[in-house]
Amino acid sequence: MNRLLRGALFVVLAGGVTAGCSSSNHTASNAAIGASPSASSAGSAALCGSMQSLQKSMADLKNVHPAQNGLGALQPAVATVQGDVQQVVADAKNQFAPQTQQLKTGFDAVKSAAATARTAPSAQTLGAVASAIRALGGDVTSFANDLRSTC
């Protein structure tokens, strides 16, 4: 049973994270901001740097293999993503409020789904983790696209 659960976790997370990091299905943030706000060059540099870190930590999350290393292997990657989300939010200040709120909401969903999967591992809870990671990956990609003219 444990081997079957680990195998299901690997398949669900590998597919979910890969999809989450490769495409965006969120259009709300583009519509919500209208015109791209201008930022100071120091603020822009900090935001661009923190967004690059967030993109890297999401890619690293994709490379976690909980099927081999257990569900606990997700914890360090999720913690790194959490720190990077917090830094992006701090660097964006109020200029990108809709996008930063979406990042915070998306990360909270990942954290909640991962906690549920740790306490009650099943195909359903593991699927919820994959869905949350996929959605957060889309949020990160969408926000990064919004920053292209700034970065």
C-alpha positions in Angstrom: 0.0 0.0 0.0 2.8 2.5 0.9 4.6 1.7 -2.4 1.4 2.3 -4.3 0.7 5.6 -2.5 4.3 6.8 -3.2 3.9 5.9 -6.8 0.6 7.8 -7.1 2.2 10.8 -5.4 5.1 10.8 -7.8 2.8 10.7 -10.9 0.4 13.3 -9.5 3.1 15.7 -8.4 5.4 15.3 -11.4 2.6 16.0 -13.8 1.1 18.8 -11.7 4.4 20.6 -11.1 5.6 20.3 -14.7 2.3 21.7 -16.0 2.3 24.5 -13.4 5.8 25.7 -14.3 5.3 25.6 -18.0 2.2 27.5 -18.7 -0.3 30.0 -17.3 -4.0 29.7 -17.3 -4.6 32.9 -15.3 -5.8 36.0 -17.1 -7.2 37.9 -14.2 -3.9 39.5 -13.2 -3.4 41.0 -16.7 -6.9 42.4 -16.8 -6.7 43.7 -13.2 -3.7 45.9 -13.6 -4.6 47.6 -16.9 -1.4 49.5 -17.6 1.9 48.4 -16.2 2.9 50.6 -13.4 6.3 52.2 -13.4 8.7 51.6 -10.6 11.9 53.1 -9.4 15.0 51.4 -10.8 16.1 50.2 -7.4 12.7 48.8 -6.7 12.4 47.3 -10.1 15.8 45.6 -9.7 14.8 44.1 -6.4 11.4 42.9 -7.7 13.0 41.4 -10.8 15.6 39.6 -8.7 13.1 38.3 -6.3 10.8 37.1 -9.1 13.8 35.3 -10.7 14.4 33.6 -7.3 10.7 32.6 -7.1 10.8 31.2 -10.6 13.9 29.1 -9.7 12.4 27.8 -6.5 9.2 26.8 -8.4 11.4 24.9 -10.9 13.3 23.3 -7.9 9.9 22.2 -6.5 9.2 20.5 -9.7 12.4 18.4 -9.2 11.3 17.0 -5.8 10.8 13.3 -6.0 8.5 12.4 -3.0 8.0 8.9 -4.4 11.6 8.1 -3.7 12.1 10.4 -0.7 8.7 10.5 0.9 6.2 13.3 1.3 8.6 15.1 3.8 10.9 15.8 0.8 8.4 18.5 -0.2 8.8 20.5 3.0 12.2 22.2 2.2 11.1 23.1 -1.4 7.8 24.5 -0.2 9.6 26.5 2.5 11.9 28.0 -0.1 8.9 28.9 -2.3 7.3 30.5 0.8 10.3 32.7 1.4 10.5 33.7 -2.2 6.8 34.5 -2.4 7.1 36.7 0.7 10.1 38.5 -0.9 8.3 39.2 -4.1 5.3 40.5 -2.2 7.6 42.8 -0.2 9.5 44.0 -3.2 6.3 44.6 -5.3 4.8 46.8 -2.5 1.5 48.2 -3.6 2.4 48.5 -7.3 1.2 45.0 -8.1 -1.4 44.4 -5.5 -3.7 42.0 -7.5 -0.7 39.8 -8.5 0.8 39.7 -5.1 -2.5 38.8 -3.5 -2.9 36.0 -6.1 0.6 34.7 -5.2 -0.2 34.7 -1.5 -3.6 33.0 -2.0 -1.9 30.4 -4.3 0.8 29.6 -1.9 -1.6 29.3 1.0 -3.5 26.7 -1.1 -0.2 24.7 -1.7 0.6 24.9 2.0 -2.8 23.8 3.1 -3.0 20.9 0.5 0.5 19.7 1.5 -0.5 19.7 5.2 -3.6 17.7 4.5 -1.7 15.2 2.4 0.9 14.7 5.2 -1.8 14.0 7.8 -4.1 12.0 5.5 -2.2 10.7 2.4 -4.5 9.5 -0.3 -4.9 9.8 -4.0 -7.4 12.6 -3.4 -5.2 14.7 -1.1 -2.2 14.1 -3.3 -4.2 15.3 -6.3 -5.1 18.4 -4.4 -1.4 19.1 -3.8 -0.7 18.8 -7.5 -3.6 21.1 -8.4 -2.5 23.7 -6.0 1.1 23.6 -7.3 -0.2 23.8 -10.8 -2.3 26.9 -10.0 0.6 28.6 -8.1 2.9 27.9 -11.1 0.4 29.6 -13.3 0.3 32.6 -11.0 4.1 32.9 -10.9 4.2 32.7 -14.7 1.5 35.2 -15.2 3.1 37.7 -12.8 6.5 37.2 -14.4 4.9 38.0 -17.8 3.4 41.2 -16.2 6.9 42.2 -15.2 8.5 41.7 -18.6 8.4 45.4 -19.5 9.8 46.3 -16.0 12.6 43.6 -16.0 
